[in-house]
Amino acid sequence: MAQTRPRKGYKFVIPSKTRMGRLRIAVRRCFILSGGKPICIADVLSRAYPRFKRFPNGYRWSVRQALLRDAEIIGRTRFGRGRPNLWAPKSG
């Protein structure tokens, strides 16, 4: 099996590496705007993808991965469809 290499001049990103991408920036900005209150994933989705009304599952999964790096689940909302998780920034 031939080993594939990126073309010369082609830049790529290794997804397992930690980096400050646009989704992680959207997560941090949501926490700043919330004023210390917990946020749910829908808040970050509307900030990260402002043109969408409905979000595909892949987008939701990507935002969840960004939230897992910078936040922790502290509970669930009392009302709402599916009772989404409440996220707070990681301490430390």
N, C-alpha and C positions, 0 to 999 in steps of 0.2 A: 504494500500500500504506500503510495507516494505521500510524502509529507508536504502539506500545503504551507506556503509562506505568503505573507501579505505582499502585494505589489510594491514596487519601489515608490516611495513618496506617499503611500497610503497610510494614514494614521488610524489606529483603532484603539478601543478602550477595553480593558479587561474588566468585566462586570464584578468580579469577586473582590477587586481592590476597593478600598474605601477612598472615596473622593467626594468633594463637595459639588454635586451636580445640581441641576435646576430643580429637581424634586426635593432635595434636602434643603435647598434655599427656600422653596415654597413652604416647607414644614416650619422652618425657623421663623419666617415672616408671619405665618398663621399664629404661632405662639406669641409673637410680639403684639399682633393686633388683638389677641384675645384678652390681653391685660391680666395674665395670670390665671385665667379660667381654663378648665380642660377643653380640648377640642375633639371633634369627631372627624372621621376620614372624609366626610362630605365637604367639610370646610377646606381641607387641603385640596381636594379634587377641583373645587370651583376656582381656587387660586392657581393651581398648576395648569388646568385646562379651561381657560375662561370662555372659549368658543363653544364648548359642548353643553348640551342640556342633559343628555344621557351618556353615561360613561361605560365604555366596554370593560369587561372583566380584566383584561390585561393592564389597563390603566390603573384600575383599582389595586391590582396586585403590586404594581410598581410603586405606588404611593405607600402602600402598606410596608413594603421593604424599606423605604426611606424613613417611615415612622419608627420602625423597629430599631433603626440605628440611633435615632436621636430622642426617642420618647419611650414611655412605658405605659401599659394599660393599667388604669386605676379603677375602672368600673365599667358599668354599662348604663346607657341612658334609660330613663324610666319609661319613656314613651317612644314611639316611632316604629317604622316597619323594620323588623328584624332586630330591633334593639342594638344599635351599633355601639362599639366600644368607645369609652372616653379615654383620651390620651393626655398625659402630662409630660413635660420635659424631664429627661433623666437628670437626677441629682448627681452632681460630681463631675 
